[in-house]
Amino acid sequence: MNDPGPRHLAVVRGRVQCTLDETIPVDRCRLCVHSARVVVGGRELPSPARAYCSRCRDTPNIDMAKVEEVICDDTRGEGFRSITSIIS
């Protein structure tokens, strides 16, 4: 099977095109399991959600209002899924 790889979602007026039918506020990406990395000032950083899960709750202090792009690994078009279902 052909893996399309991560999607690069541009932040436009504080929102990202999460699925074909839905744009969401970029703040929701902070808690989404699909949010792998974010781009701030041209630098890729671990997303707060992914860092929280993988580093024993050591999250970077990222101002989501400054995020330019979200690197998303949702290749099935599921959309937002909260990390709380994983960490609880």
Jmol script that loads the backbone (N, CA, C; Angstrom):
load data "model"
ATOM      1  N   MET A   1       0.845  -1.181   0.000  1.00  0.00           N
ATOM      2  CA  MET A   1       0.000   0.000   0.000  1.00  0.00           C
ATOM      3  C   MET A   1       0.888   1.241   0.000  1.00  0.00           C
ATOM      4  N   ASN A   2       0.435   2.280  -0.643  1.00  0.00           N
ATOM      5  CA  ASN A   2       1.186   3.515  -0.759  1.00  0.00           C
ATOM      6  C   ASN A   2       0.900   4.427   0.418  1.00  0.00           C
ATOM      7  N   ASP A   3       1.912   4.733   1.224  1.00  0.00           N
ATOM      8  CA  ASP A   3       1.734   5.623   2.372  1.00  0.00           C
ATOM      9  C   ASP A   3       1.940   7.058   1.902  1.00  0.00           C
ATOM     10  N   PRO A   4       0.897   7.899   1.971  1.00  0.00           N
ATOM     11  CA  PRO A   4       1.035   9.270   1.495  1.00  0.00           C
ATOM     12  C   PRO A   4       1.912  10.151   2.377  1.00  0.00           C
ATOM     13  N   GLY A   5       2.260   9.696   3.562  1.00  0.00           N
ATOM     14  CA  GLY A   5       3.086  10.490   4.471  1.00  0.00           C
ATOM     15  C   GLY A   5       2.282  11.550   5.184  1.00  0.00           C
ATOM     16  N   PRO A   6       2.945  12.333   6.021  1.00  0.00           N
ATOM     17  CA  PRO A   6       2.231  13.346   6.806  1.00  0.00           C
ATOM     18  C   PRO A   6       1.706  14.476   5.926  1.00  0.00           C
ATOM     19  N   ARG A   7       0.639  15.089   6.402  1.00  0.00           N
ATOM     20  CA  ARG A   7       0.076  16.247   5.714  1.00  0.00           C
ATOM     21  C   ARG A   7       0.634  17.514   6.361  1.00  0.00           C
ATOM     22  N   HIS A   8       0.910  18.497   5.556  1.00  0.00           N
ATOM     23  CA  HIS A   8       1.386  19.796   6.036  1.00  0.00           C
ATOM     24  C   HIS A   8       0.226  20.774   5.913  1.00  0.00           C
ATOM     25  N   LEU A   9      -0.332  21.136   7.069  1.00  0.00           N
ATOM     26  CA  LEU A   9      -1.525  21.977   7.103  1.00  0.00           C
ATOM     27  C   LEU A   9      -1.147  23.411   7.436  1.00  0.00           C
ATOM     28  N   ALA A  10      -1.326  24.296   6.485  1.00  0.00           N
ATOM     29  CA  ALA A  10      -1.027  25.708   6.701  1.00  0.00           C
ATOM     30  C   ALA A  10      -2.058  26.304   7.657  1.00  0.00           C
ATOM     31  N   VAL A  11      -1.587  27.171   8.526  1.00  0.00           N
ATOM     32  CA  VAL A  11      -2.483  27.893   9.429  1.00  0.00           C
ATOM     33  C   VAL A  11      -2.884  29.189   8.728  1.00  0.00           C
ATOM     34  N   VAL A  12      -4.194  29.344   8.552  1.00  0.00           N
ATOM     35  CA  VAL A  12      -4.733  30.534   7.888  1.00  0.00           C
ATOM     36  C   VAL A  12      -5.749  31.171   8.831  1.00  0.00           C
ATOM     37  N   ARG A  13      -5.437  32.377   9.275  1.00  0.00           N
ATOM     38  CA  ARG A  13      -6.298  33.107  10.222  1.00  0.00           C
ATOM     39  C   ARG A  13      -6.641  32.252  11.441  1.00  0.00           C
ATOM     40  N   GLY A  14      -5.636  31.536  11.949  1.00  0.00           N
ATOM     41  CA  GLY A  14      -5.809  30.767  13.177  1.00  0.00           C
ATOM     42  C   GLY A  14      -6.500  29.429  13.013  1.00  0.00           C
ATOM     43  N   ARG A  15      -6.700  28.979  11.761  1.00  0.00           N
ATOM     44  CA  ARG A  15      -7.417  27.727  11.521  1.00  0.00           C
ATOM     45  C   ARG A  15      -6.626  26.842  10.559  1.00  0.00           C
ATOM     46  N   VAL A  16      -6.857  25.524  10.650  1.00  0.00           N
ATOM     47  CA  VAL A  16      -6.255  24.567   9.722  1.00  0.00           C
ATOM     48  C   VAL A  16      -7.361  23.740   9.066  1.00  0.00           C
ATOM     49  N   GLN A  17      -7.087  23.261   7.860  1.00  0.00           N
ATOM     50  CA  GLN A  17      -8.032  22.406   7.139  1.00  0.00           C
ATOM     51  C   GLN A  17      -7.828  20.979   7.641  1.00  0.00           C
ATOM     52  N   CYS A  18      -8.552  20.624   8.690  1.00  0.00           N
ATOM     53  CA  CYS A  18      -8.390  19.339   9.372  1.00  0.00           C
ATOM     54  C   CYS A  18      -8.843  18.171   8.490  1.00  0.00           C
ATOM     55  N   THR A  19     -10.026  18.286   7.920  1.00  0.00           N
ATOM     56  CA  THR A  19     -10.542  17.295   6.983  1.00  0.00           C
ATOM     57  C   THR A  19     -11.009  18.040   5.739  1.00  0.00           C
ATOM     58  N   LEU A  20     -11.432  17.308   4.743  1.00  0.00           N
ATOM     59  CA  LEU A  20     -11.916  17.965   3.526  1.00  0.00           C
ATOM     60  C   LEU A  20     -13.084  18.906   3.803  1.00  0.00           C
ATOM     61  N   ASP A  21     -13.883  18.561   4.815  1.00  0.00           N
ATOM     62  CA  ASP A  21     -15.094  19.332   5.108  1.00  0.00           C
ATOM     63  C   ASP A  21     -14.994  20.259   6.303  1.00  0.00           C
ATOM     64  N   GLU A  22     -13.883  20.230   7.019  1.00  0.00           N
ATOM     65  CA  GLU A  22     -13.844  20.957   8.285  1.00  0.00           C
ATOM     66  C   GLU A  22     -12.525  21.685   8.505  1.00  0.00           C
ATOM     67  N   THR A  23     -12.644  22.970   8.847  1.00  0.00           N
ATOM     68  CA  THR A  23     -11.493  23.702   9.354  1.00  0.00           C
ATOM     69  C   THR A  23     -11.697  23.849  10.853  1.00  0.00           C
ATOM     70  N   ILE A  24     -10.587  23.784  11.584  1.00  0.00           N
ATOM     71  CA  ILE A  24     -10.684  23.891  13.042  1.00  0.00           C
ATOM     72  C   ILE A  24      -9.679  24.914  13.542  1.00  0.00           C
ATOM     73  N   PRO A  25      -9.904  25.463  14.727  1.00  0.00           N
ATOM     74  CA  PRO A  25      -8.914  26.364  15.324  1.00  0.00           C
ATOM     75  C   PRO A  25      -7.620  25.595  15.590  1.00  0.00           C
ATOM     76  N   VAL A  26      -6.506  26.218  15.312  1.00  0.00           N
ATOM     77  CA  VAL A  26      -5.213  25.563  15.498  1.00  0.00           C
ATOM     78  C   VAL A  26      -4.986  25.159  16.958  1.00  0.00           C
ATOM     79  N   ASP A  27      -5.640  25.823  17.896  1.00  0.00           N
ATOM     80  CA  ASP A  27      -5.517  25.455  19.308  1.00  0.00           C
ATOM     81  C   ASP A  27      -5.926  24.012  19.573  1.00  0.00           C
ATOM     82  N   ARG A  28      -6.869  23.484  18.804  1.00  0.00           N
ATOM     83  CA  ARG A  28      -7.297  22.094  19.001  1.00  0.00           C
ATOM     84  C   ARG A  28      -6.171  21.111  18.672  1.00  0.00           C
ATOM     85  N   CYS A  29      -5.256  21.498  17.808  1.00  0.00           N
ATOM     86  CA  CYS A  29      -4.134  20.625  17.447  1.00  0.00           C
ATOM     87  C   CYS A  29      -3.245  20.346  18.659  1.00  0.00           C
ATOM     88  N   ARG A  30      -3.277  21.223  19.630  1.00  0.00           N
ATOM     89  CA  ARG A  30      -2.492  21.044  20.860  1.00  0.00           C
ATOM     90  C   ARG A  30      -2.847  19.734  21.558  1.00  0.00           C
ATOM     91  N   LEU A  31      -4.084  19.256  21.385  1.00  0.00           N
ATOM     92  CA  LEU A  31      -4.551  18.052  22.069  1.00  0.00           C
ATOM     93  C   LEU A  31      -4.903  16.909  21.118  1.00  0.00           C
ATOM     94  N   CYS A  32      -4.477  16.971  19.866  1.00  0.00           N
ATOM     95  CA  CYS A  32      -4.861  15.962  18.881  1.00  0.00           C
ATOM     96  C   CYS A  32      -3.762  14.914  18.697  1.00  0.00           C
ATOM     97  N   VAL A  33      -4.162  13.643  18.689  1.00  0.00           N
ATOM     98  CA  VAL A  33      -3.187  12.553  18.520  1.00  0.00           C
ATOM     99  C   VAL A  33      -2.505  12.598  17.158  1.00  0.00           C
ATOM    100  N   HIS A  34      -3.128  13.201  16.173  1.00  0.00           N
ATOM    101  CA  HIS A  34      -2.560  13.243  14.828  1.00  0.00           C
ATOM    102  C   HIS A  34      -1.544  14.365  14.634  1.00  0.00           C
ATOM    103  N   SER A  35      -1.526  15.316  15.535  1.00  0.00           N
ATOM    104  CA  SER A  35      -0.608  16.444  15.431  1.00  0.00           C
ATOM    105  C   SER A  35       0.798  15.978  15.811  1.00  0.00           C
ATOM    106  N   ALA A  36       1.647  15.797  14.820  1.00  0.00           N
ATOM    107  CA  ALA A  36       2.986  15.272  15.068  1.00  0.00           C
ATOM    108  C   ALA A  36       4.003  16.380  15.373  1.00  0.00           C
ATOM    109  N   ARG A  37       3.983  17.430  14.565  1.00  0.00           N
ATOM    110  CA  ARG A  37       4.936  18.529  14.730  1.00  0.00           C
ATOM    111  C   ARG A  37       4.237  19.833  14.361  1.00  0.00           C
ATOM    112  N   VAL A  38       4.806  20.933  14.805  1.00  0.00           N
ATOM    113  CA  VAL A  38       4.325  22.259  14.427  1.00  0.00           C
ATOM    114  C   VAL A  38       5.516  23.068  13.940  1.00  0.00           C
ATOM    115  N   VAL A  39       5.231  24.046  13.108  1.00  0.00           N
ATOM    116  CA  VAL A  39       6.279  24.930  12.591  1.00  0.00           C
ATOM    117  C   VAL A  39       6.046  26.320  13.170  1.00  0.00           C
ATOM    118  N   VAL A  40       7.067  26.828  13.845  1.00  0.00           N
ATOM    119  CA  VAL A  40       7.031  28.165  14.436  1.00  0.00           C
ATOM    120  C   VAL A  40       8.318  28.866  14.034  1.00  0.00           C
ATOM    121  N   GLY A  41       8.197  30.015  13.396  1.00  0.00           N
ATOM    122  CA  GLY A  41       9.384  30.747  12.972  1.00  0.00           C
ATOM    123  C   GLY A  41      10.266  29.941  12.027  1.00  0.00           C
ATOM    124  N   GLY A  42       9.634  29.094  11.209  1.00  0.00           N
ATOM    125  CA  GLY A  42      10.377  28.280  10.257  1.00  0.00           C
ATOM    126  C   GLY A  42      11.021  27.029  10.850  1.00  0.00           C
ATOM    127  N   ARG A  43      10.885  26.827  12.162  1.00  0.00           N
ATOM    128  CA  ARG A  43      11.482  25.659  12.835  1.00  0.00           C
ATOM    129  C   ARG A  43      10.412  24.636  13.174  1.00  0.00           C
ATOM    130  N   GLU A  44      10.716  23.365  12.902  1.00  0.00           N
ATOM    131  CA  GLU A  44       9.819  22.280  13.284  1.00  0.00           C
ATOM    132  C   GLU A  44      10.060  21.918  14.745  1.00  0.00           C
ATOM    133  N   LEU A  45       8.978  21.835  15.490  1.00  0.00           N
ATOM    134  CA  LEU A  45       9.026  21.472  16.903  1.00  0.00           C
ATOM    135  C   LEU A  45       8.031  20.346  17.151  1.00  0.00           C
ATOM    136  N   PRO A  46       8.256  19.521  18.186  1.00  0.00           N
ATOM    137  CA  PRO A  46       7.246  18.509  18.505  1.00  0.00           C
ATOM    138  C   PRO A  46       5.945  19.194  18.887  1.00  0.00           C
ATOM    139  N   SER A  47       4.846  18.639  18.437  1.00  0.00           N
ATOM    140  CA  SER A  47       3.565  19.232  18.825  1.00  0.00           C
ATOM    141  C   SER A  47       3.372  19.021  20.317  1.00  0.00           C
ATOM    142  N   PRO A  48       2.640  19.897  20.968  1.00  0.00           N
ATOM    143  CA  PRO A  48       2.395  19.710  22.405  1.00  0.00           C
ATOM    144  C   PRO A  48       1.761  18.355  22.709  1.00  0.00           C
ATOM    145  N   ALA A  49       0.849  17.889  21.866  1.00  0.00           N
ATOM    146  CA  ALA A  49       0.193  16.596  22.112  1.00  0.00           C
ATOM    147  C   ALA A  49       1.194  15.456  22.048  1.00  0.00           C
ATOM    148  N   ARG A  50       2.011  15.418  21.027  1.00  0.00           N
ATOM    149  CA  ARG A  50       2.972  14.327  20.844  1.00  0.00           C
ATOM    150  C   ARG A  50       4.053  14.374  21.910  1.00  0.00           C
ATOM    151  N   ALA A  51       4.507  15.566  22.255  1.00  0.00           N
ATOM    152  CA  ALA A  51       5.531  15.695  23.302  1.00  0.00           C
ATOM    153  C   ALA A  51       4.972  15.235  24.643  1.00  0.00           C
ATOM    154  N   TYR A  52       3.733  15.563  24.904  1.00  0.00           N
ATOM    155  CA  TYR A  52       3.096  15.174  26.163  1.00  0.00           C
ATOM    156  C   TYR A  52       3.058  13.660  26.299  1.00  0.00           C
ATOM    157  N   CYS A  53       2.696  12.975  25.229  1.00  0.00           N
ATOM    158  CA  CYS A  53       2.587  11.509  25.259  1.00  0.00           C
ATOM    159  C   CYS A  53       3.948  10.831  25.326  1.00  0.00           C
ATOM    160  N   SER A  54       4.942  11.375  24.633  1.00  0.00           N
ATOM    161  CA  SER A  54       6.207  10.664  24.499  1.00  0.00           C
ATOM    162  C   SER A  54       7.280  11.058  25.509  1.00  0.00           C
ATOM    163  N   ARG A  55       7.109  12.154  26.192  1.00  0.00           N
ATOM    164  CA  ARG A  55       8.155  12.620  27.106  1.00  0.00           C
ATOM    165  C   ARG A  55       7.667  12.726  28.536  1.00  0.00           C
ATOM    166  N   CYS A  56       6.809  11.831  28.915  1.00  0.00           N
ATOM    167  CA  CYS A  56       6.321  11.820  30.303  1.00  0.00           C
ATOM    168  C   CYS A  56       5.802  13.179  30.729  1.00  0.00           C
ATOM    169  N   ARG A  57       4.990  13.755  29.882  1.00  0.00           N
ATOM    170  CA  ARG A  57       4.303  15.007  30.172  1.00  0.00           C
ATOM    171  C   ARG A  57       5.223  16.226  30.197  1.00  0.00           C
ATOM    172  N   ASP A  58       6.377  16.130  29.552  1.00  0.00           N
ATOM    173  CA  ASP A  58       7.281  17.263  29.416  1.00  0.00           C
ATOM    174  C   ASP A  58       6.949  17.967  28.104  1.00  0.00           C
ATOM    175  N   THR A  59       6.092  18.961  28.167  1.00  0.00           N
ATOM    176  CA  THR A  59       5.634  19.618  26.954  1.00  0.00           C
ATOM    177  C   THR A  59       6.372  20.926  26.730  1.00  0.00           C
ATOM    178  N   PRO A  60       6.677  21.213  25.464  1.00  0.00           N
ATOM    179  CA  PRO A  60       7.297  22.503  25.169  1.00  0.00           C
ATOM    180  C   PRO A  60       6.259  23.606  25.321  1.00  0.00           C
ATOM    181  N   ASN A  61       6.706  24.786  25.657  1.00  0.00           N
ATOM    182  CA  ASN A  61       5.805  25.926  25.783  1.00  0.00           C
ATOM    183  C   ASN A  61       5.663  26.558  24.407  1.00  0.00           C
ATOM    184  N   ILE A  62       4.654  26.134  23.672  1.00  0.00           N
ATOM    185  CA  ILE A  62       4.435  26.629  22.314  1.00  0.00           C
ATOM    186  C   ILE A  62       3.206  27.520  22.310  1.00  0.00           C
ATOM    187  N   ASP A  63       3.396  28.731  21.814  1.00  0.00           N
ATOM    188  CA  ASP A  63       2.283  29.657  21.639  1.00  0.00           C
ATOM    189  C   ASP A  63       1.598  29.275  20.329  1.00  0.00           C
ATOM    190  N   MET A  64       0.448  28.624  20.422  1.00  0.00           N
ATOM    191  CA  MET A  64      -0.241  28.120  19.233  1.00  0.00           C
ATOM    192  C   MET A  64      -0.649  29.254  18.297  1.00  0.00           C
ATOM    193  N   ALA A  65      -0.736  30.474  18.784  1.00  0.00           N
ATOM    194  CA  ALA A  65      -1.057  31.618  17.932  1.00  0.00           C
ATOM    195  C   ALA A  65       0.091  31.927  16.965  1.00  0.00           C
ATOM    196  N   LYS A  66       1.298  31.434  17.264  1.00  0.00           N
ATOM    197  CA  LYS A  66       2.455  31.673  16.401  1.00  0.00           C
ATOM    198  C   LYS A  66       2.747  30.518  15.454  1.00  0.00           C
ATOM    199  N   VAL A  67       1.965  29.452  15.547  1.00  0.00           N
ATOM    200  CA  VAL A  67       2.181  28.290  14.686  1.00  0.00           C
ATOM    201  C   VAL A  67       1.803  28.642  13.249  1.00  0.00           C
ATOM    202  N   GLU A  68       2.723  28.329  12.325  1.00  0.00           N
ATOM    203  CA  GLU A  68       2.532  28.624  10.907  1.00  0.00           C
ATOM    204  C   GLU A  68       1.997  27.421  10.144  1.00  0.00           C
ATOM    205  N   GLU A  69       2.329  26.231  10.637  1.00  0.00           N
ATOM    206  CA  GLU A  69       1.957  25.002   9.938  1.00  0.00           C
ATOM    207  C   GLU A  69       1.895  23.864  10.948  1.00  0.00           C
ATOM    208  N   VAL A  70       0.972  22.931  10.731  1.00  0.00           N
ATOM    209  CA  VAL A  70       0.867  21.737  11.560  1.00  0.00           C
ATOM    210  C   VAL A  70       1.182  20.544  10.672  1.00  0.00           C
ATOM    211  N   ILE A  71       2.083  19.694  11.135  1.00  0.00           N
ATOM    212  CA  ILE A  71       2.406  18.474  10.412  1.00  0.00           C
ATOM    213  C   ILE A  71       1.577  17.368  11.048  1.00  0.00           C
ATOM    214  N   CYS A  72       0.655  16.845  10.264  1.00  0.00           N
ATOM    215  CA  CYS A  72      -0.404  15.977  10.748  1.00  0.00           C
ATOM    216  C   CYS A  72      -0.249  14.581  10.140  1.00  0.00           C
ATOM    217  N   ASP A  73      -0.331  13.541  10.974  1.00  0.00           N
ATOM    218  CA  ASP A  73      -0.199  12.184  10.436  1.00  0.00           C
ATOM    219  C   ASP A  73      -1.543  11.490  10.228  1.00  0.00           C
ATOM    220  N   ASP A  74      -2.616  12.260  10.152  1.00  0.00           N
ATOM    221  CA  ASP A  74      -3.951  11.704   9.887  1.00  0.00           C
ATOM    222  C   ASP A  74      -4.099  11.478   8.381  1.00  0.00           C
ATOM    223  N   THR A  75      -3.747  10.288   7.924  1.00  0.00           N
ATOM    224  CA  THR A  75      -3.827   9.986   6.495  1.00  0.00           C
ATOM    225  C   THR A  75      -5.160   9.359   6.114  1.00  0.00           C
ATOM    226  N   ARG A  76      -6.002   9.049   7.096  1.00  0.00           N
ATOM    227  CA  ARG A  76      -7.308   8.424   6.820  1.00  0.00           C
ATOM    228  C   ARG A  76      -8.455   9.424   6.813  1.00  0.00           C
ATOM    229  N   GLY A  77      -8.187  10.663   7.165  1.00  0.00           N
ATOM    230  CA  GLY A  77      -9.240  11.673   7.187  1.00  0.00           C
ATOM    231  C   GLY A  77     -10.155  11.578   8.390  1.00  0.00           C
ATOM    232  N   GLU A  78      -9.631  11.019   9.485  1.00  0.00           N
ATOM    233  CA  GLU A  78     -10.424  10.881  10.716  1.00  0.00           C
ATOM    234  C   GLU A  78     -10.757  12.230  11.335  1.00  0.00           C
ATOM    235  N   GLY A  79      -9.837  13.154  11.267  1.00  0.00           N
ATOM    236  CA  GLY A  79     -10.030  14.450  11.900  1.00  0.00           C
ATOM    237  C   GLY A  79      -9.544  14.438  13.338  1.00  0.00           C
ATOM    238  N   PHE A  80      -9.952  15.440  14.076  1.00  0.00           N
ATOM    239  CA  PHE A  80      -9.497  15.620  15.453  1.00  0.00           C
ATOM    240  C   PHE A  80      -9.848  14.412  16.321  1.00  0.00           C
ATOM    241  N   ARG A  81      -8.834  13.923  17.051  1.00  0.00           N
ATOM    242  CA  ARG A  81      -9.050  12.887  18.082  1.00  0.00           C
ATOM    243  C   ARG A  81      -8.194  13.286  19.279  1.00  0.00           C
ATOM    244  N   SER A  82      -8.818  13.445  20.403  1.00  0.00           N
ATOM    245  CA  SER A  82      -8.167  13.959  21.601  1.00  0.00           C
ATOM    246  C   SER A  82      -7.186  12.941  22.190  1.00  0.00           C
ATOM    247  N   ILE A  83      -6.055  13.449  22.713  1.00  0.00           N
ATOM    248  CA  ILE A  83      -5.098  12.569  23.389  1.00  0.00           C
ATOM    249  C   ILE A  83      -5.628  12.090  24.726  1.00  0.00           C
ATOM    250  N   THR A  84      -6.681  12.708  25.229  1.00  0.00           N
ATOM    251  CA  THR A  84      -7.192  12.301  26.555  1.00  0.00           C
ATOM    252  C   THR A  84      -7.694  10.862  26.546  1.00  0.00           C
ATOM    253  N   SER A  85      -8.100  10.367  25.398  1.00  0.00           N
ATOM    254  CA  SER A  85      -8.536   8.966  25.326  1.00  0.00           C
ATOM    255  C   SER A  85      -7.354   8.007  25.453  1.00  0.00           C
ATOM    256  N   ILE A  86      -6.161   8.498  25.185  1.00  0.00           N
ATOM    257  CA  ILE A  86      -4.957   7.671  25.255  1.00  0.00           C
ATOM    258  C   ILE A  86      -4.301   7.758  26.640  1.00  0.00           C
ATOM    259  N   ILE A  87      -4.266   8.966  27.200  1.00  0.00           N
ATOM    260  CA  ILE A  87      -3.510   9.162  28.443  1.00  0.00           C
ATOM    261  C   ILE A  87      -4.328   8.947  29.706  1.00  0.00           C
ATOM    262  N   SER A  88      -5.645   8.791  29.580  1.00  0.00           N
ATOM    263  CA  SER A  88      -6.461   8.638  30.783  1.00  0.00           C
ATOM    264  C   SER A  88      -6.551   7.200  31.238  1.00  0.00           C
TER     265      SER A  88
END
end "model"
wireframe off; spacefill off
backbone 0.3
color backbone group
